[in-house]
Amino acid sequence: MARVDPLGWLPWRRVRVRGLSMAPTLADADVVLVRRTKAVRPGDIALVCWPARPAQLSVKRVLRVAGDGAFVVGDNLVGSTDSRDLGPAQVFGVVRWRLWPRPGRLRRTVSL
Protein backbone atom coordinates (compact mmCIF):
# COMPACT_ATOMS: atom_id res chain seq x y z
CA MET A 1 0.00 0.00 0.00
CA ALA A 2 1.43 3.39 -1.01
CA ARG A 3 1.93 5.98 1.67
CA VAL A 4 -0.05 9.22 1.50
CA ASP A 5 2.17 11.94 0.06
CA PRO A 6 3.80 13.61 3.10
CA LEU A 7 4.31 16.80 1.10
CA GLY A 8 0.57 17.27 0.69
CA TRP A 9 -0.50 19.62 -2.05
CA LEU A 10 2.45 21.97 -1.60
CA PRO A 11 5.16 21.81 -4.29
CA TRP A 12 7.92 22.60 -1.73
CA ARG A 13 8.39 21.48 1.87
CA ARG A 14 10.98 22.09 4.57
CA VAL A 15 12.38 18.91 6.11
CA ARG A 16 14.77 18.49 9.04
CA VAL A 17 17.40 15.80 8.55
CA ARG A 18 17.83 13.37 11.44
CA GLY A 19 20.83 11.13 11.81
CA LEU A 20 24.20 10.79 10.12
CA SER A 21 23.35 8.57 7.14
CA MET A 22 23.91 11.39 4.62
CA ALA A 23 27.19 12.67 6.10
CA PRO A 24 29.23 14.48 4.93
CA THR A 25 26.70 15.97 2.47
CA LEU A 26 24.04 16.56 5.12
CA ALA A 27 24.36 16.53 8.90
CA ASP A 28 21.94 15.79 11.72
CA ALA A 29 19.57 18.77 12.19
CA ASP A 30 20.22 20.30 8.76
CA VAL A 31 17.06 21.84 7.29
CA VAL A 32 16.52 21.19 3.59
CA LEU A 33 13.97 22.20 0.97
CA VAL A 34 12.30 19.33 -0.88
CA ARG A 35 10.59 19.74 -4.27
CA ARG A 36 7.68 17.36 -4.74
CA THR A 37 8.31 15.08 -7.73
CA LYS A 38 8.49 11.42 -8.59
CA ALA A 39 10.90 12.10 -11.47
CA VAL A 40 14.34 11.43 -10.03
CA ARG A 41 17.67 10.68 -11.62
CA PRO A 42 20.73 8.87 -10.31
CA GLY A 43 22.72 11.20 -8.08
CA ASP A 44 19.68 13.13 -6.78
CA ILE A 45 19.09 13.36 -3.03
CA ALA A 46 15.50 12.28 -2.42
CA LEU A 47 12.87 12.13 0.32
CA VAL A 48 11.75 8.49 0.41
CA CYS A 49 10.07 5.75 2.42
CA TRP A 50 9.95 1.95 2.20
CA PRO A 51 6.93 -0.40 2.25
CA ALA A 52 8.53 -2.19 5.23
CA ARG A 53 8.67 1.13 7.16
CA PRO A 54 5.75 3.26 5.89
CA ALA A 55 5.84 5.66 8.84
CA GLN A 56 9.53 6.52 8.40
CA LEU A 57 10.67 9.17 5.93
CA SER A 58 14.34 9.20 4.95
CA VAL A 59 16.66 11.42 2.94
CA LYS A 60 18.92 9.29 0.71
CA ARG A 61 20.88 9.46 -2.55
CA VAL A 62 19.35 7.80 -5.64
CA LEU A 63 21.59 5.19 -7.27
CA ARG A 64 19.13 3.91 -9.85
CA VAL A 65 15.45 4.09 -10.70
CA ALA A 66 13.39 0.97 -11.45
CA GLY A 67 9.75 0.32 -12.18
CA ASP A 68 9.04 -0.61 -8.56
CA GLY A 69 10.82 2.36 -6.98
CA ALA A 70 14.27 3.80 -6.54
CA PHE A 71 17.36 2.09 -5.17
CA VAL A 72 18.75 4.60 -2.67
CA VAL A 73 21.67 4.69 -0.24
CA GLY A 74 23.08 7.05 2.35
CA ASP A 75 26.31 8.88 1.58
CA ASN A 76 27.65 7.43 4.86
CA LEU A 77 27.56 3.81 3.68
CA VAL A 78 28.57 2.30 7.05
CA GLY A 79 26.03 4.39 8.97
CA SER A 80 22.96 4.04 6.77
CA THR A 81 19.97 1.73 6.61
CA ASP A 82 18.78 1.97 3.02
CA SER A 83 17.82 -0.02 -0.09
CA ARG A 84 20.65 -2.47 0.56
CA ASP A 85 18.59 -3.65 3.56
CA LEU A 86 15.02 -2.59 2.69
CA GLY A 87 14.76 -2.85 -1.10
CA PRO A 88 13.41 -0.19 -3.48
CA ALA A 89 12.02 2.99 -1.94
CA GLN A 90 9.02 5.13 -2.84
CA VAL A 91 10.15 8.66 -3.81
CA PHE A 92 8.21 11.76 -2.74
CA GLY A 93 10.55 14.55 -3.73
CA VAL A 94 14.05 15.76 -4.46
CA VAL A 95 16.15 17.81 -2.03
CA ARG A 96 17.22 20.97 -3.85
CA TRP A 97 18.50 23.38 -1.14
CA ARG A 98 19.97 23.30 2.33
CA LEU A 99 18.32 26.15 4.26
CA TRP A 100 20.22 25.81 7.52
CA PRO A 101 22.95 25.96 8.82
CA ARG A 102 24.90 26.58 5.58
CA PRO A 103 22.37 27.70 2.97
CA GLY A 104 23.06 26.59 -0.57
CA ARG A 105 21.96 24.50 -3.51
CA LEU A 106 22.47 20.75 -3.30
CA ARG A 107 23.47 19.37 -6.67
CA ARG A 108 23.16 15.92 -8.08
CA THR A 109 26.31 13.82 -7.86
CA VAL A 110 27.04 12.26 -11.23
CA SER A 111 30.03 10.08 -10.32
CA LEU A 112 28.37 7.38 -8.26
N, C-alpha and C positions, 0 to 999 in steps of 0.2 A: 504494500500500500504506500503510495507516494505521500510525503509529508506536505502539509499546507505550506505555501510559500511564506517563509519568515519575513520577507521583505514587504509583504502586503502589496498594496497598489502603488507604493512609492517607487520611482525609478532608482533612487539613491538611498542608502541607509548607512548610518554610522555603526561600527561594530568595534567592540573592545576585544583585543586578542588576549587569550589566557593561555599561559604555559610557554614552554621553550621550544616547541616542535618546529617553529619556523625561524629559529635563530640561525645565522646572524641577520637575516633579512628583516625579520620582525621580532620584537621582544615582548615579554609578558607586560601587559597593560598598555601597549601601543593602541592608539585609536586610528582605525582605517575607514575609508569611504568605499563602499561596495556598490557597484552598478549592477542592477538586476539584468541578468541575461542567462540564457542557457547555451549561447554560442561561445564556447571557449576553445582556445588553441593551446598546444603544448607550450609550456613555459609560463602561462598565466598563473596568477595566484587567485584561488577561487574560494568562495564560501560554499561548503558542502555538508552533506550528512550521509549516513549509510543506513540501509534498511535494518541492519542489526542493531543500530543505535539511533532510532528516529528522533529522540529528544535532544541529541547532541549535535550542535553545529560546530564545524571546524574550519579553519583557514589552512589550506594546503596548496602545494604547487601541482599543476596538471602536467602529467607525463605524456598521457595519450588519451584520446577520446574514442569510445566504442559505442555501439548501439545501445548497450545496457547501462551506460554511465561513463564516468571518467575515472581513469586510474590516476590517483593523486598520492603524493608523498610529502612529508615535511622536509624542509631544507636541512634540519638537524636529524639525519637519518638514524642515529642511535637513540634519539630521544623523542621519537614520533610513533604513534599508533596511526596507521593509515591504510591505504589499499593493499599493502603487502599482507596485512592481517585481516582486513575487513572486506576486501573485494572492491568492485567499482562503486563510486560514490555518485549521489545525485547532486548536481550543480545548481545553485541558486543565483550566483552572481560572481563578478570578477572584481577583485580589489584593485582600485586604480590609484588611490592616494593614501598616504599616511598623513593624518591630521595632527597627531601629537605623539611623541614629544618633538620629533624632527620633521616638520611638514615637508612633503615632497611627493612627486609622482613615483609610483612603483611600476617599473617596466617589466615586460615579459623577458624571461631569460631564454635565449635561443640555443645555448650550448648545454643541453641536458644530457 
